[in-house]
């Protein structure tokens, strides 16, 4: 649900749609396609607590943030696992060579 245009523009379109303007009419006048405007209206309703069939913008933002953090943590874990394996291997090598 990416936004084209500034949020104020989107809010005005949503307000007009709520005021009774047809989405198709708004789409003709202001460019974004009708499906985009329908999406904005639905999103605004979710954000305003009027719908419960999807995430609010706040929840979507949190989800994006959590996914990003999750990805970073996975990368760090992989790096640490590789480092641990490398150290274990080099320890084994050095203990073998010191016993000969």
C-alpha positions in Angstrom: 0.0 0.0 0.0 2.6 2.6 -1.0 1.5 6.2 -1.0 1.9 8.3 -4.1 1.9 11.9 -3.3 2.2 13.6 0.0 0.1 12.4 3.0 -1.9 15.7 3.0 -3.0 15.0 -0.6 -4.0 11.5 0.3 -6.0 12.8 3.4 -7.8 15.4 1.2 -8.8 12.7 -1.3 -10.0 10.4 1.5 -11.9 13.3 3.0 -13.6 14.0 -0.3 -14.5 10.3 -0.7 -16.0 10.3 2.8 -17.9 13.5 2.0 -19.7 11.5 -0.8 -17.6 12.1 -3.9 -17.3 9.0 -5.9 -13.9 7.4 -6.0 -14.1 7.0 -9.8 -14.8 10.8 -10.1 -11.9 11.6 -7.8 -9.6 9.3 -9.8 -10.5 11.1 -13.0 -9.9 14.5 -11.4 -6.8 13.9 -9.3 -4.8 11.2 -11.2 -4.4 8.2 -8.8 -6.3 5.3 -10.0 -9.6 4.4 -8.3 -8.1 1.2 -6.8 -5.4 3.4 -5.2 -8.0 5.8 -3.7 -10.1 2.8 -2.5 -7.0 1.5 -0.7 -6.3 4.9 0.9 -9.9 5.1 2.1 -9.7 1.6 3.6 -6.4 2.4 5.2 -7.7 5.6 6.7 -10.7 3.7 8.1 -8.3 1.1 9.7 -6.2 3.9 11.1 -9.3 5.6 12.5 -10.5 2.3 14.1 -13.4 2.0 11.7 -12.2 -1.2 10.1 -10.5 -4.2 11.6 -9.7 -6.2 8.5 -6.1 -5.2 8.2 -3.2 -3.4 9.9 -3.2 0.3 10.7 -0.4 2.4 9.2 1.2 2.4 12.7 1.1 -1.4 12.8 2.5 -1.7 9.3 5.3 0.6 10.3 6.0 -1.5 13.4 5.9 -4.7 11.3 8.5 -3.2 8.8 10.7 -2.2 11.8 10.5 -5.6 13.4 11.3 -7.4 10.1 14.3 -5.1 9.6 15.5 -5.8 13.2 14.9 -9.5 12.7 17.0 -9.5 9.6 19.8 -7.7 11.4 19.7 -10.1 14.3 19.8 -13.1 12.0 22.8 -11.7 10.2 24.6 -11.0 13.5 23.8 -14.6 14.7 25.2 -16.1 11.5 28.4 -13.9 11.8 28.8 -15.0 15.5 28.2 -18.7 14.6 30.8 -18.5 11.8 33.3 -16.8 14.1 32.7 -19.4 16.8 33.3 -22.2 14.3 36.4 -20.5 13.1 37.8 -20.1 16.6 36.9 -23.7 17.5 38.7 -24.8 14.4 41.8 -22.7 15.0 41.9 -23.8 18.7 41.8 -27.4 17.6 44.7 -26.8 15.1 46.9 -25.0 17.7 46.3 -27.6 20.4 47.1 -30.4 17.9 50.4 -28.7 16.9 51.5 -28.0 20.5 51.1 -31.7 21.4 53.3 -33.0 18.7 
